[in-house]
Amino acid sequence: MPDKSNNSLNFWQELKRRKVIRVIPVYAAASFVLLELVDIITEPFGLPDWTLKFVFVLLCVGFIIAVILSWVYDITPEGVQKTKPVTQVRSEEKRSTPRGWKIATYVSVLIIIAFIVFYIVSNIKQSSDISKLEKSIAVLPFINWNNDEEYAHMGDAIANEIITQLFKINEFRVHSFTSTSQYRGADKKSIPQIGKELGANFIIEGTIEPQEENVCIQVQVIQATNDNHIWADEFKGKWKDIFTIRANIALKVAEELKTILSPAEIEKIEKNPTHNSEAYKLYLKARHFQNTRSEEGLAKAISYYQGAIHLDPDYALAYSGLAHSYTMQNYYGYMPKHEILPKVKETATRALEIDNKLGEAHFSLGLVRELEGDFFSAEQEYKLSIELNHNDAEAHHRYSYVLSWIGKNDEAIREAKTAQELEPVNPVMMRGLGYVYYLARKYDLAIKECDKCLEIDPGQSFAYLILFYVYNQKAMYDDATSALEIYLIVLKKEDIASLIRKTFEESGYIKAIRQLLDVSMEQSIAFFSDPYGRSVLFALIGDKDKAFEWLEKTYEQREVWLHYLKVDPMYDSLRSDPRFQDLLKRMNLPDN
């Protein structure tokens, strides 16, 4: 019976004799160095993402070839010769291993050991560095590889969904899509610059290739300060499994950023908002059009939300989104409050009936309470929304307004600052903080925030309106007129803007405001043709009776602007009047 251990030993000796054992470490060391080199140069030279994988496959094939060649052939002083079988080699003919082979083998082994040690040490250091950094994350719009119009929204949509999932992790501070959406396209800024502007330590970017039944999503996490790629992976599957894919992405990001999740966080991430994948597709389209905030976009969003609800009557997020879209129709002046309020109330209430732990649903109900004028209930709903979703800048933003309305200025400023920290390049959050400063009578800070807002987006008309108010309170009437003039120009009312400037220069500030009052009765001018805006202008020029006449009309129509009555500095001249105190009482806003 043959001795198996002896056969194994003989085979090992034959591998050594044929130099196979020496070829393996040399080839491995060279391959290791080559892979590291390719990894380093891939991004700077713009090589495809699959380059490293392709080189790895080539090296694996090359390894097999190298082993076969080293078995068959040998390098001798006389040149490359076919290796003789062991039976033909006499002991006296056996040559000692060339010194060069020995040195190459030792050096190769040392290189491999050095690289392994370096890899372990660098990984430990990177893990330590990541653990020390604040988990502030910005998810950039994904590149969409499907050019079909049906899927045109998917790059933005999937980025928005990943943001929503990461919102559920308490240790993360995640920027909203409103802030990150500006960094789309091939000409976007560098990763370190984006991180600096947003105050984000980690950037997530990727691609999506959606098909009718399948989807492929590639995701990578980058450390913003040094543009170091921490992790990248590809997630493929059927579209019906999109919720599992979405959850896996969030869980993997948490793992790579050394974050330990609680069971409650994992449960929220893995929870499916709907079991109908077609309803989810409609929901993604709705969110895309809702983000435009245009009249046409909101109408489309409402239609898609309704379609999602038709497919899944228990889709809480769709009800919440529908309520939000209805509310924006009112805030942006597309629909009157009396038509919108019943719809908002019905859909927000239904969302909470389905899932009372849904932060978005409490936010929607907060909007309802705002429209109803129940500010204290609105405050409670926004607090609940923030507790359930602390990364929601919009919730902090709206909450700051409610706190201002009820006179809690310090808390309002804190919430507005939090909203801006979450979305540092969002002009809406900047002018929101500016308005809260104005209501708190911190005029210089209000000017500073509005100027920052207009540097980013000169088309923010509301920021000019705030500046008009502020400069009026500071008796800087030339600046107030200039702000009013630009406000009208942004609204494409250039002729009225020129008329107001001319009247101011010829007859003074009060005449210019009276001119605006006259014109706004003839032509529709956003805000100033509304009862509240007219009451503000009459209060400004000292016509109290007219101011109260228009305030009563504002109250009859329950305009949302009336919420600012208690704290708006424009009404300081009316506060001692019993009519003002009576109006505050009817609004459930007793004066302090």
ABEGO torsion letter per residue (X at the ends): XBBAAAAAAAAAAAAAAAGAAAAAAAAAAAAAAAAAAAAAAAAAAGBBAAAAAAAAAAAAAAAAAAAAAAAABBBBAAEBBBBBBAAABBAAABBBBBAAAAAAAAAAAAAAAAAAAAAAAAAAAAAAAAAABBBBBBBBBBBBABABAAAAAAAAAAAAAAAAAAAABAABBBBBAAAAAABBEAABBBAAAAAAAAGBABBBBEBBBBBAABBBBBBBBBBAAAGBBABBBBBBEBAAAAAAAAAAAAAAAAAAAGBBBBAAAAAAAABBABABAAAAAAAAAAAAAAAAGBAAAAAAAAAAAAAAAAABAABAAAAAAAAAAAAAAAAAGABBAAAAAAAAAAAAAAAAAABAABAAAAAAAAAAAAAAGBAAAAAAAAAAAAAABAABAAAAAAAAAAAAAAGBAAAAAAAAAAAAAABAABAAAAAAAAAAAAAAGBAAAAAAAAAAAAAABAABAAAAAAAAAAAAAAGBAAAAAAAAAAAAAAAGBAAAAAAAAAAAAAAEAAAAAAAAAAAAAABBBBGAABAAAAAAAAAAAGBAAAAAAAAAAAAAAGBAAAAAAAABAAAAAAAABAAAAAAAAAAGBBBX
